[in-house]
Amino acid sequence: MIYRARSCFASFWIALAVAAVLAGCMTRSPAPVTEFGPFPFTGQAPPPPEALPGREPGIEPVPPPPTYTVKRGDTLYQIALDHGLDYRELAAWNNIENVNVIRVGQLLLLGAPGGQGGATTAPLVTAAPVTPSGGEVRPPGPVPPSGRPNTPTFKTEPRAVKVPFSDHALAQLQQQPPATVAAIAPERAAAPAASATPPPALPPKTESGRVPEIDDNSLGWIWPATGKIVAGFSESANLKGIDIAGKAGQPVVASAAGRVVYAGSGLRGYGKLIIVKHNNTFLSAYAHNREIAVKEGQQVAKGQKIAEMGDTDADQVKLHFEIRRLGKPVDPAKFLPPG
């Protein structure tokens, strides 16, 4: 009996020891954890995105100019007249050396390659300088600070510095010497002296191929000649202007002020012809003249004599007069005063 009790007690202790060993094998220590702080700011902004190939940043693309395909029977003069252009500009845009030679099927640009003056870069938007009553020009001043000072929980400085805000950054800015204010002071003192002698005005830029812009409603058209109207304007009958009968040698005057862009006999059916460009919208044409009294490129005033009436390439002495808006013929009677 006593032996049996001792045997049970020994078995209990053996089982307890085995359980303790198994528990020790199954226990694992936790993995070490390392805590990293925020990534330090290096002060360098990320690189800008790459620009599209073939395009510079900040430059808007310029639409290509319209084109025209040369047809049989076309002349450079007629194409220019039909599109409200100067034939010399048309030749220059298309690198045509001989204005009398163009090919059927040739593609002509009806505008300057790359647009007028090329691409336009958008200007930088900056604050306008402040001009006091005395004429002194001053740069825009800083934003006035609020009346509340810096506290541990409320910060109003620094301003306009693209750095993550911290007490350390604030301390660095407050320790910097006020060099900016000292640099501005001499400029303010020298500003009145500079304003006393303004720079000379630049002369206006002139372009030989451009007519000064005139308001379409301010041209003040007048009759180019006196006489009886023997043929009127008609789109259906392909009558592009009006015919005014008169006497040989009768003066023909400019119907409005402008510049002579053509003077010659290179357009079939017009005889000796004069074309005056009044602005970027309107042209006027004077055909069948006996003599031409102006030259290409000459500025003419309204009412100035430009030719003598004749019958070149016509069945009688008359003036064929046209007004063209953007190259398209319009009825001159809608622009001329009542006759």
matplotlib code that plots the C-alpha trace (Angstrom):
import matplotlib.pyplot as plt

x = [0.0, 2.8, 4.7, 1.8, 1.4, 5.0, 4.8, 1.8, 3.6, 6.8, 4.7, 3.1, 6.4, 7.7, 4.6, 5.1, 8.7, 7.8, 5.1, 7.6, 10.1, 7.5, 6.3, 9.8, 10.3, 7.1, 7.8, 9.4, 10.7, 9.0, 10.9, 12.8, 11.0, 12.9, 11.1, 12.2, 11.7, 10.2, 12.3, 14.5, 13.8, 16.7, 15.5, 15.3, 12.0, 11.2, 12.3, 9.6, 7.9, 9.6, 8.2, 6.6, 9.1, 9.2, 7.5, 9.1, 7.4, 5.3, 4.9, 1.5, 1.4, 0.6, -2.0, -0.7, -1.9, -4.6, -3.5, -4.6, -4.0, -3.2, -5.7, -5.3, -5.6, -4.7, -2.2, -0.5, -2.2, -5.7, -5.1, -3.9, -6.9, -9.4, -8.0, -7.4, -3.6, -0.6, 0.8, 4.3, 3.7, 2.1, 5.2, 7.5, 5.6, 6.0, 9.5, 8.4, 11.1, 9.2, 5.6, 4.6, 5.5, 3.3, 2.5, -0.9, -1.3, 1.2, 0.2, 0.4, 0.5, -2.0, -0.3, 3.1, 4.7, 4.6, 2.0, 2.5, 5.6, 5.8, 4.8, 3.7, 5.0, 2.6, 4.0, 4.9, 2.2, 3.8, 2.5, 2.3, 4.7, 3.2, 3.4, 2.9, 1.7, 5.2, 6.1, 8.4, 8.2, 8.5, 8.5, 5.5, 5.9, 5.7, 2.4, 1.8, 2.1, -0.8, -0.7, -0.6, 3.0, 4.5, 3.6, 4.4, 0.9, 0.4, 3.0, 2.8, 6.4, 8.2, 6.2, 6.8, 9.5, 8.8, 10.3, 8.5, 7.6, 9.4, 10.8, 14.3, 13.5, 11.9, 15.0, 17.3, 15.2, 15.1, 18.9, 19.5, 20.7, 18.2, 20.2, 17.2, 15.9, 19.3, 19.5, 16.1, 16.8, 19.4, 17.1, 14.3, 16.6, 17.9, 14.4, 13.5, 16.8, 16.2, 12.6, 13.8, 15.4, 13.1, 14.5, 13.9, 10.8, 11.4, 10.3, 7.2, 7.9, 7.0, 6.4, 6.6, 4.0, 1.4, -1.3, -2.2, -5.4, -8.5, -11.9, -14.1, -16.9, -14.6, -13.2, -15.7, -16.0, -16.6, -17.4, -14.2, -15.5, -18.5, -20.8, -23.6, -23.7, -24.0, -23.6, -24.4, -23.2, -24.6, -23.4, -25.5, -24.2, -20.6, -20.5, -18.0, -18.4, -20.0, -19.2, -19.2, -19.3, -17.3, -14.9, -11.4, -8.9, -11.5, -9.8, -10.2, -9.7, -9.1, -12.4, -10.7, -7.3, -4.8, -1.7, -1.3, -0.6, -0.9, -0.6, -0.3, -2.0, -1.3, -4.9, -6.9, -10.1, -9.2, -6.9, -4.7, -5.6, -5.0, -5.6, -5.6, -5.4, -7.3, -6.8, -6.6, -10.2, -10.9, -9.5, -10.7, -10.0, -10.0, -9.9, -9.7, -7.7, -6.0, -3.1, -1.9, -0.8, 0.5, 3.1, 3.0, 3.7, 2.5, 0.2, -2.8, -5.4, -9.1, -10.1, -6.5, -6.2, -4.8, -5.6, -7.3, -10.4, -10.0, -11.1, -8.1, -9.5, -13.0, -15.7, -16.1, -14.6, -15.6, -14.3, -14.9, -14.9, -14.8, -14.8, -13.6, -14.0, -11.4, -11.0, -14.7, -16.5, -19.2, -21.7, -20.1, -23.5, -23.8, -20.7, -20.8, -22.8, -26.1, -25.2]
y = [0.0, 2.4, 1.4, 2.1, 5.6, 6.4, 5.2, 7.5, 10.5, 9.9, 9.7, 13.0, 14.7, 13.2, 14.4, 17.9, 18.0, 16.9, 19.6, 22.3, 21.2, 21.3, 24.8, 26.1, 24.8, 26.4, 29.9, 32.4, 35.9, 38.7, 40.1, 43.3, 46.5, 49.4, 52.7, 55.1, 58.8, 60.9, 61.1, 64.2, 67.1, 67.7, 71.1, 69.9, 69.9, 66.9, 67.3, 68.9, 66.6, 66.2, 68.5, 66.9, 66.4, 69.2, 71.7, 74.2, 74.8, 77.9, 78.3, 77.8, 75.9, 78.2, 76.8, 76.4, 78.9, 78.0, 76.7, 76.8, 74.3, 76.0, 75.1, 75.5, 79.1, 80.5, 83.3, 84.5, 87.9, 86.4, 84.1, 87.0, 89.1, 86.3, 85.9, 89.6, 89.3, 91.2, 89.1, 90.0, 88.6, 85.5, 85.0, 85.5, 83.0, 80.4, 81.1, 82.0, 84.0, 84.6, 85.7, 84.7, 81.0, 78.7, 75.1, 73.3, 71.3, 73.5, 74.0, 77.6, 78.9, 81.8, 83.1, 83.6, 80.3, 79.8, 82.6, 86.3, 86.7, 83.0, 81.4, 83.6, 83.0, 83.7, 86.5, 86.1, 87.4, 89.7, 92.3, 95.8, 98.4, 101.0, 104.5, 107.3, 110.7, 112.1, 109.9, 107.6, 103.9, 101.5, 97.7, 96.0, 95.9, 92.8, 91.6, 93.4, 91.0, 90.5, 92.2, 88.9, 87.9, 84.4, 82.1, 78.4, 77.5, 80.2, 81.1, 83.9, 83.8, 82.9, 83.8, 82.9, 80.3, 76.9, 74.9, 72.6, 74.8, 74.1, 76.1, 75.5, 77.0, 80.0, 80.5, 80.4, 83.1, 85.4, 85.2, 86.4, 90.0, 92.5, 92.7, 92.8, 96.0, 97.7, 96.7, 98.2, 101.5, 102.8, 101.9, 104.0, 106.9, 106.8, 106.4, 110.1, 110.9, 108.2, 109.4, 112.9, 111.7, 109.1, 106.9, 108.0, 106.5, 103.8, 104.5, 102.6, 99.4, 99.5, 96.6, 97.2, 94.5, 95.8, 98.4, 100.5, 99.1, 101.2, 100.6, 99.1, 101.5, 104.6, 104.1, 106.6, 105.2, 107.6, 107.1, 106.4, 108.1, 109.9, 108.4, 106.1, 102.6, 100.2, 96.9, 96.2, 93.6, 90.1, 86.9, 84.7, 86.3, 86.3, 90.1, 90.9, 94.7, 97.6, 99.2, 103.0, 104.4, 107.6, 109.3, 108.3, 110.0, 110.8, 110.7, 107.7, 108.3, 106.1, 105.3, 105.2, 105.7, 102.8, 101.3, 100.2, 96.5, 95.9, 98.1, 96.3, 94.2, 90.7, 89.7, 88.4, 90.4, 93.4, 95.3, 97.8, 97.2, 98.9, 97.2, 99.2, 97.6, 99.7, 97.5, 93.8, 93.3, 95.4, 95.8, 97.8, 97.2, 99.6, 98.0, 98.8, 102.0, 103.8, 105.1, 104.2, 107.1, 105.3, 102.7, 99.6, 100.2, 103.8, 105.2, 107.0, 109.3, 109.1, 111.0, 111.0, 110.4, 107.0, 106.4, 107.6, 105.8, 103.7, 100.6, 98.1, 94.6, 96.0, 96.6, 100.3, 103.1, 102.3, 101.7, 98.3, 98.8, 96.1, 96.1, 92.8, 91.8, 89.2, 88.5, 87.9, 90.4, 92.4, 94.8, 98.3, 99.9, 98.9, 100.9, 103.9, 107.0, 107.6, 108.8]
z = [0.0, 1.0, -2.1, -4.3, -2.9, -3.4, -7.0, -7.7, -6.1, -8.2, -11.4, -10.5, -10.2, -13.4, -15.3, -13.8, -14.9, -18.5, -18.7, -17.6, -20.2, -23.0, -21.9, -22.0, -25.6, -26.8, -25.4, -27.9, -27.2, -29.3, -32.3, -31.8, -33.0, -34.3, -34.5, -37.3, -37.2, -40.1, -43.2, -42.9, -45.3, -47.6, -48.9, -52.5, -54.4, -56.5, -60.2, -62.5, -64.9, -68.3, -71.0, -74.1, -76.9, -79.4, -77.1, -74.8, -71.4, -71.2, -75.0, -76.6, -80.0, -83.0, -85.4, -88.9, -91.5, -94.1, -97.5, -101.1, -103.9, -107.2, -110.0, -113.8, -114.9, -111.4, -111.0, -107.9, -108.2, -108.5, -105.5, -103.4, -104.4, -103.7, -100.2, -99.3, -99.4, -100.8, -103.6, -102.5, -99.0, -100.5, -102.6, -99.6, -97.4, -100.1, -101.2, -104.7, -106.6, -109.8, -109.1, -112.6, -112.2, -110.1, -110.7, -110.9, -107.6, -105.7, -102.1, -101.0, -97.5, -97.0, -93.9, -92.4, -91.4, -87.7, -87.3, -86.9, -84.8, -83.9, -80.6, -77.7, -74.3, -71.4, -69.3, -65.7, -63.4, -60.8, -58.4, -59.8, -58.2, -55.9, -57.3, -54.7, -55.6, -55.8, -58.7, -56.8, -57.8, -55.0, -55.0, -53.4, -49.6, -47.4, -46.0, -42.7, -39.8, -37.4, -34.0, -32.2, -31.2, -31.4, -28.5, -27.9, -29.3, -31.9, -34.6, -37.2, -38.4, -40.6, -43.7, -47.4, -46.5, -48.0, -45.2, -42.7, -39.8, -36.5, -33.6, -35.0, -38.4, -36.6, -34.5, -37.6, -39.4, -36.4, -36.1, -39.7, -40.1, -41.8, -45.0, -47.2, -45.7, -46.1, -49.7, -50.6, -48.8, -51.4, -54.3, -52.7, -52.3, -55.9, -57.4, -57.5, -59.3, -61.9, -62.4, -63.2, -66.5, -68.1, -70.8, -74.3, -75.9, -78.5, -82.0, -83.1, -84.8, -88.4, -90.8, -94.5, -95.2, -92.7, -93.1, -90.0, -88.6, -89.2, -87.8, -90.5, -89.8, -90.0, -93.5, -94.9, -98.4, -101.3, -105.0, -107.0, -110.1, -111.5, -114.1, -114.8, -113.3, -116.3, -114.4, -110.7, -108.2, -108.4, -106.8, -109.0, -112.2, -110.9, -111.1, -108.3, -108.4, -110.2, -113.6, -113.9, -117.4, -118.1, -120.5, -121.4, -119.1, -116.4, -112.9, -110.8, -107.0, -104.0, -102.4, -98.9, -97.5, -97.7, -99.3, -102.9, -102.9, -106.7, -109.8, -113.1, -115.7, -114.5, -113.7, -116.8, -117.5, -115.4, -117.7, -116.0, -112.3, -109.0, -105.6, -102.4, -99.0, -96.4, -93.4, -92.5, -93.6, -96.7, -100.2, -103.1, -106.8, -109.7, -113.2, -117.0, -116.4, -119.2, -117.0, -113.5, -111.4, -108.3, -107.5, -105.4, -101.7, -101.9, -99.3, -100.8, -99.2, -99.6, -102.8, -104.2, -107.9, -108.6, -112.3, -115.4, -116.7, -119.8, -121.7, -121.3, -121.5, -121.7, -124.4, -123.4, -121.3, -117.8, -114.3, -112.7, -109.0, -106.3, -102.5, -100.9, -97.3, -96.2, -100.0, -100.6, -103.0, -101.4, -102.9, -103.0, -102.9, -99.3, -98.4, -100.8, -99.9, -101.8, -105.3]

ax = plt.figure().add_subplot(projection="3d")
ax.plot(x, y, z, "-o")
ax.set_aspect("equal")
plt.show()
